[in-house]
Amino acid sequence: MEQQMQTNTSVAGRNDDDMIEIDLLEVFQILLGRIWLIISAGLFCALACFAFSKFVLVPTYESTTKIYILNKTSESTVTYSDVQLGSQLTKDYAELINSRYVLEEVIQELALDMDYDVLLKKVSVSTPTDTRIVSITVEDSDPVMAMNIANAIREAASSHIQNVMDIEAVNVVETANMPTEKAGPSVVKWSLIGGIIGVLLVSAIVIIQYLMDDTIKTSDDVEKYLGLSTLALIPVAVEETENKKKKRRKH
């Protein structure tokens, strides 16, 4: 008896697996049948996102200035240990550049209509690997303002780093440039994301409609869902059914 129950269980498991495979195949066929609708929706969403990013979103510009920090304790030549120590301290320099003291001083100097938190989001500090060059990048919708803020942050941060870290000098590697090309938004990126969202959205709608549709349409559906075999099929002509409907309407 136990052996028979195990056999029945294994057969049921195989049937469930077959059912899943058939369903996945049907879903794939349905998506393939609606491929033009899916592609059209993807193209439409891509064009919509392209137009939105091109003509609606405000473009932003980035301006970058660079400083070089060398911690010299004497007038002798710089040793390798000095270079290693300076490289390890670049994170400290980045924290000082983003400090409230520096950014609020820049706000007061340029009379900016923003607070510390807003300006902090516009500033990014990076330190290339194995160097003591610190890059200060400012993003703003006005290219001139981005350049002015970057230069002001460099000047305020240089003085603050010298006072806090007891550094002899902070050398200017590169002053902030005047950006001529916008840094964002990326039209290509927005278009790709819009196209992918359109394709996924329409595909999800098609799959949901398929899963919600429990009507029986073919003899295969009768065998699959009801477990019954069809003895015969009665063909119905489309023209005859339409004529019958018209006669009923006249009566």
N, C-alpha and C positions, 0 to 999 in steps of 0.2 A: 504493500500500500504506500509506504514512504517512498519507495523507488518510483512508483507511478506519479506521485505528487511532484517529485523533483523533475520528472520528465515533462509534466505539464507546465511547470514553472519555467523551464528552459525554453519550451516552445513559445510560451507567452512572451518571454523576453526577446526572442528572435522576431516575433511578430511586431513588438513595439519598435525594435530597431528598424525593421523594414518600413514601418509606418513613418518614422521620422525621416528616413531617406527619401521616401516618396514625397513627403510634404516639402522637403527642401528642394527636390527636383521641380515640383510644381511651382514653388515660389520663384525659383530661377527662371522657369519658363514664362511665368506671368510678368516678371520684370523685363525679360527679353522682349515680350510682346508689347510692352509699354516703353520701349527704349527711346523712341522718338519723343515721347512726352517728357521723359526724364531728362534727355539731352536739352530739349527746348527750355525746360524749367531751369536747368543749370546755366544755360546761356543768358536767359533773362535776368537771373539773379546776379550773374557776373557783370552784365552791362549796367544793372542798377547800382551795384557797389562801385563800379568804375566811375559812373557819373557822380555818385555821392562823394567819393573821395577826391574827384577832380574838381568839382565845382561848388561843393557845399562845405567840406571841411576846411578849416583854416590851416594853411601851410606853416610849417615850423622850420627854423633855421638853426644850425649849430655853429658855434664859434669856439675855437680851442686855443688856449695858451699853455706854454710849457715852462717849467722852472727846473733848475738843477741845484740840488742841495748837497754840499760837501762839508762834512764835519771835520775840520782841521784843528787839532789841539796845539800845534806848533808850526813853525815855519819850515820844518823838514818835509821831505817828500812824503806822499801819501802811500801807506802800506796796504797790503791786501786785506788785512784785518779791518782797516778803516773803511775799505770798500764794502766788505761784508756787513759791518755794523750799520753803515748808511743804508744798505739795501733792506735790512731788517726794520729800519725805522720809517720806511716809506708809508707804512700803514698808519703810523702815528701822525705823520704829516697830513695824510688824507683826512684823519679825524679833526685835526686842527683847522684845515681849510673849510670843512663843513660845520665848524663850530658856530654857535649862536653869536659869539663875539665878532667874528669876521663878517658873517652875512648881514647882521644888523648894522654894522659899520658901513657896508656897501649900500644898504637901503637908505641910510641917512645921507651918505655922500651923493648918491644919484637921485635922491628924492623919489624913490620908487613907490608906487601905489600898491604895495603888497607887504605881507608879513613874512616872518622867518620861515614858516612851514611851506608857503607857496614858493619862495625863492629856492629853498632846499630841494624841491622836486625838479627845479630847472637845472640844477648843478649836478654834474657827475665827475668824480675824480678817479683816475686810473693810473696805475704804476706799472709800466712794462717790466717783464721778468728780468731779474739780475741787473737792474739799472736803478739809479736814483733820480731819474727824470720823472717828474710828476706832471701829468696832463690834466688840465682843468677845462672842462667842456660845459658850455652854457647853451641851453635850448630856449628859443623864444620865437614868437611869431614875427617880431621885428628884427631883421638882420643887424641893423645898427645897434639896437638895444642889446642884442646878444653879445656883440663885440665889446661894447662899453662895460657890461656887467662882468664879462670874463677878465678884462684888464683890471677892473676895480677889485675883483676878488683876488687876483694875483698880487696886487700891491698890498692889500690889507693882510692877506695870508702870509706874505713874505715877512712883514714886520712882526706879525704875531708869532710865527715860527722862530724867528731870531730871539724874541724875548722869552718864550717858554722853553725852548730846547737849548738855549745858549749857543746858537749857531752864529758863526762869524758873518756869513753872507749867504744870500739866496740869489743865485744868478738866473737871469732871464734867458731861456733857450730860444723861445719863440713867442712873440706878442700875438694877441688874438687877431685872427684874420676877419676880413669882411666876407661873410658867406654869400655866394652868388647863386647857389643851387639849394633848393629846399631839401631838408633831411627827412621830412615826412609830411603827410602820410604817404606810404608806398602804394601807388596806384595798382601795380602788378600784384602785390600781396593782397590788397583788398579785393581785387577781381578774382583771384584764385580762391580766397576764402568764401566769397559770395557764390561762386560756381559750385564749390563742394557742398555748401549748405543747401543750395537749391536741389542738387542731385539727391542728397541724403533725405531731405524733407519730402520730396515727391515719392521717393522709393519707400519711405516709411508709411506714407498715406496709402500707397498701392498695397503694401503688405498688410496693413491694418484692415483695409477693405476686403482683402482675400480671407483673412482670419475671421472676420465678422460674418462673412457670407456662408451660411450653413445650408443653403438650398441645394437640392439634388438635381443635377443637370443631365448626367449621362448614366448609362447602365453600369459603368465602372463605379460611379459614386454609390449606386444601390448596393453593389457587392461589397464595397469598402466600408460603408457606414452602417448598413442594415444587415449585412451577412447573408443576403438573399441573392439568388441567381435569377436573372430575367429570362422568361420563356420566349417572349417575342417583343418586337418594337413596332409601333404603329406610326408610320410617317405621316406628317401633317404638312400639307402644302401651305406655303405662306400666303399665296394669292387667295386660296379658298377661305382661310381664316379672316383675311381682310374683307372679302366679299360678305361673309356672314356678319361681320361687325357692322358693315354699311347697311345691310338689310335690317338688322336690329334697330339701328338708329332711325331708319325711315319709318318703321312701325311704331 
